[in-house]
């Protein structure tokens, strides 16, 4: 039977195993660990199946100083923000690379370089703007009446032709949803929906903000809340105009090939 490689992980020689593991947990965020010996001569940290081992060997550690390892990450921007908050030594800031990925480099207390990489991102200063004080984002499905008012306000429905029954039917397959609500009046001023099987696939649908409330970061807040409801290993898709690509790229959506079919009654013979 042919052999198959199923896993590989680096073993870094270090000056002090205990101090290194403490640093990787507190500053780099690796949640799990194990150590061998007292004082420890070997150990490791791990995070969702990615494990880094450390071995006590001061002489070899001094000679190895400056070597690097690469770690692929989902939600790269979130980890970058975490490392900045924890005071990690960032050698190269987060940026899009010419080979089609984004990444940044940190250096640990032993002098090893760790390159974190992932999907391309929109690299920009985060806005200091916040939501209007009366707006709150709530995880709930809008009522048919709320959905209808929003759809009409943005021109996606016709006040004369579309009915509450139609809006009710459109909401039937919704798996998750969020509503932007004006707490002063109780009015829904925006919504964003997810339809899907709740296991492997979701589709973002009907992200709407009433024209009177657009440009106030409500759409951004709704999308962030909506995406946070979905596990990282679930595929999420959407269809949008090219002009909105930068908006959705901040939530890790990337352009890809797709096809769509509209069946027209006039085409039926």
Secondary structure, DSSP 4 states (H G I P E B T S, - for coil): ----------EEEES-HHHHHHHHHHTT---EEEEETTTTSEEEEEETTEEEEEEE-HHHHHHHTT-EEEEE-SSHHHHHHHHHHTT-EEEEEEEE-TTS-EEEEEE-TTS-EEEEEES-----PPP-----TTEEEEESPPPHHHHHHHHHHTTSS-TTT--HHHHHHHHTTEEEEEEEEETTTTEEEEEEEEEE-SSSEEEEEEEEE-GGGTTSSHHHHHHHHHHTTS-TTSEEE----GGGHHHHHTTT------------GGG--
